[in-house]
Amino acid sequence: MDILGQIPSFGNIIYTLAAFVLALSIIVTIHEYGHYIVGRLSGIHAEVFSLGFGPVLLSRRDKWGTQWQLAALPFGGYVKFLGDAGVASDKASDVLADMDAATLRHTMHGAPLWARAATVAAGPIFNFALSIFVFSAVILIDGEAVEPPTIATMQPLPVSAGSLLPGDQLLALDGRATPDYTAFYEALTDLPVTAPLPYTVIRDGSEQSVPGPYPFPPLVRALQPGSAAMDAGLEKGDVILAVDGQAIAAFNQLQEIVTSSDGAEMTLTIWREGRQFDVTLAPRRVDLPTEDGGFETRWLIGMTGGLFFTPQTRTPGIGTALGYGMDQTVFIVKSSISGLYHMVTGAISSCNLRGPLGIAQTSGAAASQGVSSFIWFIAVLSTAVGLLNLFPIPVLDGGHLVFHVYEAVTGRPPSDKVLKFLMTLGLTFLLGMMVFALTNDLFCP
């Protein structure tokens, strides 16, 4: 494999790196702030809150005596509590030995068990909270579709939209009642891929029949970062007219061709703002989570289709939005755990595990699609970071919580010797996983 040939231009590297650093900085700041604020509220004093590692570029000390600093290496961050020997919250035994009881109470190692456990757990919890907030904010901003399906705006298409207009309520499609979007999509099951089709609509308070296009054309509504479609230069709003010269008029026709391609290279004829051109790409094997918790492997080009119109929406209630945000976060957690399990068992490819280069590339690709796509990516990555930190591996928050559970059960913490050994073991394991993930970034397709 020609690795050097896959490296993008210098400008793209800078853009990708900037997007990665920004995404990581936001997630790390939220994570470490969770540790900091819960620690402070539970009586544990933070000496340093650092975004980044290495030489300090900027710093200031607040009224609680915490030094807030920006360091030169922006690939992480930490909170150093009173009594810590370093950024991993290991004991400064000589310092702790000289403290009186009152001062010792304000250290991570001398605070009550509940305070230590709450402070450790707060980091991942704040990551999940960030994800829920972002997903909830997205639906509050974008809104939820009103029913019956109602046209807000029309998508430019290479075929006529018939007589449909913005504001039309779609009551029926080719004689099939469509009181809601579930019924609307069900009507596509045996709908002829022809145009025009008869729509029954309410317009200006009266019911009438008007012609319109096939409702689900091969239209690009969104692109998956790092996908074959994005790499080939497809853009949101493009319409695929043909595959290898075979004309298509429906998104499901494109799906069938791609799914059965077995990864063979194909040429797509694209319509974009009135002009036509061809692009060549090859579908990629992707392991997708299923509703039953398993995975299915499919050939995909990485684009999402959509209706020929943008639905009219309304702002949902706060409860509905929060429910949506929690559902999205839980889905990512479940899919991630299921994915790891299936990789370990060999059911899906270990190439699904990506390292810093893969994440950075995805960061840049998400940012290139706009602010909303980038913010969504940050929320997804924040969930992943929160979940990773809960794994029961020494060095990670989850490992510390296991130590706290041991202390709660036995009445005493693990010995310093045992802790040192387990922390070294955990660090070795994490470094090994990082090397493995980095290898995937370089050599997996």
C-alpha positions in Angstrom: 0.0 0.0 0.0 1.3 3.5 -0.9 0.8 5.2 2.4 2.4 8.4 1.2 0.1 8.6 -1.7 -2.9 8.6 0.7 -1.7 11.7 2.6 -3.7 14.7 1.6 -2.3 18.1 0.7 -0.7 20.3 3.3 -3.7 22.6 3.4 -6.0 19.7 4.1 -3.7 18.4 6.8 -3.9 21.7 8.6 -7.7 21.9 8.2 -8.1 18.3 9.5 -5.7 18.9 12.4 -7.5 22.1 13.4 -10.9 20.4 13.4 -9.5 17.5 15.4 -7.9 19.7 18.0 -11.0 21.8 18.3 -13.3 18.8 18.8 -10.9 17.1 21.2 -10.4 20.4 23.2 -14.2 20.8 23.7 -14.7 17.2 24.8 -11.7 17.2 27.1 -12.6 20.5 28.6 -16.1 19.3 29.4 -14.7 16.0 30.8 -12.1 17.6 33.0 -14.5 20.3 34.1 -16.8 17.5 35.4 -14.0 16.2 37.6 -13.1 19.8 38.7 -16.5 21.1 39.6 -17.8 18.0 41.4 -14.4 17.8 43.2 -14.7 21.4 44.3 -18.3 21.0 45.4 -17.4 17.9 47.4 -14.5 19.6 49.2 -11.5 18.4 47.0 -9.2 21.2 46.0 -7.9 21.4 42.4 -4.5 22.9 42.1 -4.3 22.9 38.3 -6.8 22.8 35.5 -4.9 22.3 32.2 -6.1 22.1 28.7 -3.2 20.5 26.9 0.2 19.2 28.1 3.7 20.5 28.1 5.0 24.1 28.4 2.4 26.5 29.7 1.3 29.2 27.2 -1.3 31.1 29.3 -2.4 30.8 32.9 -4.3 32.5 35.6 -5.2 31.7 39.2 -8.8 32.0 40.4 -10.2 33.0 43.8 -10.3 29.3 44.9 -6.6 29.0 44.3 -6.8 26.9 41.1 -4.5 27.6 38.3 -6.2 27.5 34.9 -3.8 27.0 32.1 -3.4 26.5 28.3 -0.4 24.3 27.4 1.5 23.8 24.2 0.4 20.3 23.3 -3.4 20.4 22.7 -4.1 16.7 22.7 -5.8 16.2 26.0 -5.9 17.8 29.4 -6.0 17.1 33.1 -7.0 18.3 36.6 -4.3 18.0 39.3 -5.8 17.8 42.8 -4.1 18.7 46.0 -2.0 15.7 47.1 -1.5 14.3 43.6 2.0 13.5 42.4 1.2 14.0 38.7 -1.6 14.3 36.2 -2.8 10.7 36.7 -3.9 11.4 40.3 -1.2 9.1 41.8 -0.3 9.7 45.4 2.4 12.2 46.5 3.0 10.1 49.6 5.6 12.4 51.1 3.4 15.5 50.7 0.4 13.7 52.2 2.3 12.5 55.2 3.0 16.1 56.3 -0.6 17.2 56.1 -2.9 17.7 59.0 -6.3 16.1 59.0 -8.1 19.3 57.9 -5.9 19.8 54.9 -5.9 16.1 54.1 -9.7 16.2 53.7 -9.2 18.5 50.7 -7.1 16.0 48.8 -8.3 13.3 46.4 -6.7 10.7 48.6 -7.9 12.0 52.0 -11.5 12.8 51.0 -14.4 10.5 51.9 -15.0 7.6 49.5 -18.3 9.2 48.2 -16.5 12.4 47.3 -13.7 10.6 45.5 -16.1 8.3 43.6 -18.4 11.2 42.6 -15.4 13.3 41.4 -14.1 10.4 39.3 -17.5 9.5 37.8 -18.2 13.2 36.9 -15.9 13.3 33.9 -17.7 10.6 31.8 -21.1 11.8 33.1 -20.3 15.3 31.8 -19.4 13.8 28.5 -22.7 12.1 28.2 -24.5 15.3 29.4 -22.7 17.2 26.5 -24.0 14.6 24.0 -27.5 14.7 25.3 -27.5 18.5 25.3 -26.2 18.7 21.7 -28.6 16.1 20.4 -31.5 17.8 22.2 -30.5 21.2 20.9 -30.4 19.9 17.3 -34.0 18.7 17.4 -35.1 21.9 19.1 -33.4 24.0 16.4 -34.4 21.8 13.4 -37.8 20.9 14.8 -39.9 17.8 14.3 -42.0 17.2 11.2 -45.6 18.1 11.4 -48.3 15.6 10.3 -49.9 15.1 7.9 -46.7 15.5 5.8 -46.5 19.1 4.7 -44.1 20.7 2.2 -41.9 23.5 3.6 -39.6 23.9 0.6 -39.0 22.1 -2.6 -35.6 20.5 -3.4 -34.2 21.4 -6.9 -34.5 18.3 -9.1 -33.7 17.5 -12.8 -37.4 16.5 -13.2 -40.5 18.6 -12.9 -42.0 18.9 -9.4 -45.4 18.9 -11.1 -48.0 21.2 -9.5 -47.0 20.7 -5.9 -46.3 23.9 -3.9 -44.8 24.8 -0.5 -47.5 24.6 2.1 -49.3 21.7 0.6 -50.5 19.0 3.1 -50.1 15.6 1.5 -53.2 13.5 2.4 -52.7 10.7 -0.2 -50.1 9.4 -2.6 -51.3 7.5 -5.7 -54.5 6.7 -3.9 -52.8 5.6 -0.6 -53.7 7.6 2.5 -50.7 9.3 4.1 -52.0 10.8 7.4 -48.4 10.6 8.9 -44.9 9.9 7.8 -45.1 6.2 8.7 -47.9 5.8 6.2 -46.1 8.0 3.7 -43.0 5.7 3.7 -45.2 2.6 3.7 -46.8 3.9 0.5 -43.4 3.6 -1.2 -43.4 -0.2 -0.9 -45.2 -0.9 -4.1 -45.3 2.6 -5.6 -44.4 2.7 -9.3 -41.2 4.6 -10.0 -42.8 6.9 -12.5 -43.5 10.6 -12.8 -45.8 12.3 -12.5 -47.7 10.6 -9.6 -51.1 11.8 -8.3 -51.0 13.5 -4.9 -54.1 14.4 -2.9 -53.3 17.7 -1.0 -55.0 20.3 1.0 -54.2 23.7 -0.4 -55.7 27.0 0.8 -58.3 25.0 2.8 -59.5 22.9 -0.1 -58.7 19.3 -1.1 -57.5 18.7 -4.6 -55.5 16.3 -6.7 -52.2 17.5 -8.3 -49.3 15.7 -10.1 -45.9 15.4 -8.4 -42.6 13.6 -8.7 -41.5 10.2 -7.2 -41.2 11.1 -3.5 -37.8 9.4 -2.8 -35.4 10.2 -5.7 -31.7 9.3 -5.6 -30.9 12.6 -3.9 -28.0 13.2 -1.6 -29.3 14.6 1.7 -26.2 13.9 3.7 -22.8 12.3 3.4 -20.9 10.2 5.9 -17.5 11.6 6.7 -14.7 9.7 5.1 -17.0 7.7 2.9 -16.5 6.7 -0.7 -19.2 9.3 -1.8 -17.4 12.1 0.1 -14.0 11.1 -1.2 -15.4 11.1 -4.7 -16.6 14.7 -4.3 -20.4 14.2 -4.0 -22.2 17.1 -2.3 -25.5 17.6 -0.5 -28.2 18.3 -3.0 -26.7 16.1 -5.8 -29.0 13.8 -7.7 -27.7 10.5 -9.2 -29.2 10.1 -12.6 -27.5 6.8 -13.6 -25.1 4.1 -12.5 -22.8 2.7 -15.2 -25.1 4.2 -17.8 -28.2 2.6 -16.3 -30.8 5.3 -15.5 -32.3 5.3 -12.1 -35.2 7.4 -10.7 -35.5 6.2 -7.1 -33.1 5.9 -4.1 -33.9 2.3 -3.5 -32.7 1.5 -7.1 -29.4 3.0 -6.2 -29.3 1.0 -2.9 -30.0 -2.3 -4.8 -27.1 -1.6 -7.2 -24.6 -0.7 -4.5 -25.6 -3.5 -2.2 -25.1 -6.1 -4.9 -21.9 -4.6 -6.3 -19.5 -6.6 -4.2 -17.3 -3.6 -4.1 -16.9 -3.2 -7.8 -16.0 0.2 -9.1 -18.9 2.1 -10.6 -19.5 5.3 -12.5 -22.3 7.6 -11.2 -23.8 10.3 -13.5 -24.5 13.3 -11.2 -26.9 16.2 -11.7 -25.8 19.3 -9.8 -27.5 22.7 -10.2 -28.4 22.1 -13.8 -25.2 20.5 -15.0 -24.2 16.8 -15.4 -20.9 15.0 -14.9 -19.6 11.6 -14.0 -17.7 10.4 -10.9 -16.1 7.0 -10.3 -16.1 5.3 -6.9 -16.1 1.9 -5.3 -18.5 0.9 -2.5 -16.9 0.0 0.8 -17.7 -2.8 3.2 -19.3 -1.4 6.3 -20.5 -3.2 9.5 -23.8 -1.6 10.6 -25.5 -2.1 14.0 -28.9 -3.7 13.9 -31.9 -3.2 16.1 -31.4 -6.5 17.8 -27.9 -5.6 19.0 -26.1 -7.4 16.3 -24.3 -6.3 13.1 -24.8 -6.7 9.4 -22.1 -6.2 6.8 -23.1 -4.3 3.7 -21.5 -2.5 0.7 -22.2 1.2 1.0 -21.0 4.5 -0.7 -21.9 6.6 2.4 -24.7 8.8 1.4 -28.2 9.3 2.9 -31.2 9.9 0.7 -34.3 12.0 1.4 -37.6 13.2 0.1 -37.9 15.6 -2.7 -39.1 18.3 -0.3 -38.1 19.6 3.1 -40.9 18.8 5.6 -42.6 21.6 7.6 -41.6 21.4 11.2 -42.6 22.6 14.6 -40.5 23.1 17.8 -40.9 20.1 20.1 -41.3 20.3 23.9 -38.2 20.3 26.1 -39.2 16.8 27.4 -39.4 15.4 23.9 -36.1 17.0 22.9 -34.3 15.6 26.0 -35.8 12.2 25.4 -34.5 12.3 21.8 -31.1 13.3 23.1 -31.0 10.5 25.6 -32.1 8.0 23.1 -29.4 9.0 20.7 -26.7 8.8 23.4 -27.9 5.4 24.6 -28.0 4.1 21.0 -24.3 5.1 20.5 -23.3 3.5 23.8 -25.1 0.2 22.9 -23.7 0.2 19.4 -20.2 0.9 20.6 -20.3 -1.9 23.2 -21.9 -4.3 20.7 -19.2 -3.3 18.1 -16.4 -4.1 20.5 -17.9 -7.4 21.4 -18.3 -8.4 17.8 -14.8 -7.4 17.0 -13.4 -9.5 19.9 -15.4 -12.5 18.8 -14.3 -12.0 15.1 -17.9 -11.4 13.9 -16.9 -8.1 12.3 -13.6 -6.7 11.2 -11.2 -5.2 13.7 -10.7 -2.4 11.2 -13.8 -0.8 12.8 -11.5 0.3 15.7 -9.9 3.6 14.6 -7.1 5.6 16.2 -6.1 9.2 16.3 -5.5 9.5 12.6 -8.9 8.0 11.7 -10.7 10.3 14.2 -8.8 13.3 13.0 -9.8 12.5 9.4 -13.4 12.1 10.4 -13.2 15.4 12.3 -12.0 17.2 9.2 -14.6 15.5 7.0 -17.4 16.4 9.4 -16.2 20.0 9.6 -16.1 20.3 5.8 -19.9 19.6 5.7 -20.7 22.5 7.9 -21.1 23.6 11.5 -24.1 21.4 12.3 -22.4 18.3 11.0 -19.3 19.1 13.0 -21.2 19.7 16.2 -23.1 16.4 15.7 -19.7 14.7 15.4 -18.5 16.3 18.6 -21.6 14.9 20.4 -20.9 11.4 19.0 -17.3 11.5 20.0 -18.1 12.8 23.4 -20.3 9.8 24.1 -17.4 7.5 22.9 -14.9 9.3 25.2 -17.3 9.0 28.1 -17.9 5.3 27.5 -14.1 4.6 27.0 -13.3 6.3 30.3 -15.8 4.0 32.1 -14.0 0.8 31.0 -12.6 -0.9 34.1 -9.0 -0.4 33.1 -6.5 1.0 35.6 -5.5 4.6 34.6 -9.0 5.3 33.3 -11.8 6.6 35.4 -13.5 3.2 35.3 -10.4 1.6 36.8 -10.5 4.1 39.6 -14.1 3.4 40.2 -13.3 -0.3 40.5 -10.8 0.6 43.2 -13.4 2.6 45.0 -15.9 -0.3 44.9 -13.2 -2.6 46.3 -12.6 -0.1 49.1 -16.4 0.1 49.8 -16.6 -3.7 50.0 -13.5 -4.4 52.0 -13.3 -1.2 54.0 -9.7 -0.4 52.8 -8.2 0.7 49.5 -5.8 -1.5 47.5 -2.2 -1.2 48.7 0.1 1.3 47.1 2.2 -1.6 45.7 -0.9 -3.2 44.1 -2.1 0.1 42.7 1.2 0.8 41.1 1.3 -2.6 39.5 -2.2 -2.3 38.2 -1.7 1.2 36.9 1.4 0.1 35.0 -0.6 -2.8 33.6 -3.4 -0.6 32.5 -1.1 1.9 30.9 0.6 -0.9 29.0 -2.7 -2.2 27.8 -3.8 1.3 26.6 -0.6 1.9 24.8 -0.9 -1.4 23.1 -4.5 -0.6 22.0 -3.3 2.8 20.7 -0.6 1.2 18.6 -3.2 -1.3 17.3 -5.7 1.4 16.4 -3.0 3.5 14.8 -2.0 0.5 12.7 -5.6 0.3 11.6 -5.6 4.0 10.6 -2.6 3.3 8.3 -3.4 0.0 6.8 -7.1 -0.6 6.9 -9.2 0.4 3.8 
